[in-house]
Amino acid sequence: MARFSYDGKTVDYRSVAEIDRAIEALDREIAALEGRRIVRHVRITTSKGL
């Protein structure tokens, strides 16, 4: 986390990892309230260009 102050005001910036964790927690909470599970799929395709 980075903190910057200027003219008596302070701003805290979170890391990308912290933001990702917060979003995942919110997604889990929303899914639980809706009565569903979060299923994430990653599909990788490759080609040799032929």
MORASUL-V966749 format. One record per run of one state. SS is the DSSP state (alpha for helix, beta for strand, coil for the rest). FROM is the first residue (numbers start at 1). TO is the last residue. If there is no record, write none. Layout:
SS,FROM,TO
SS,FROM,TO
This chain:
coil,1,1
beta,2,6
coil,7,8
beta,9,13
coil,14,15
alpha,16,34
coil,35,50
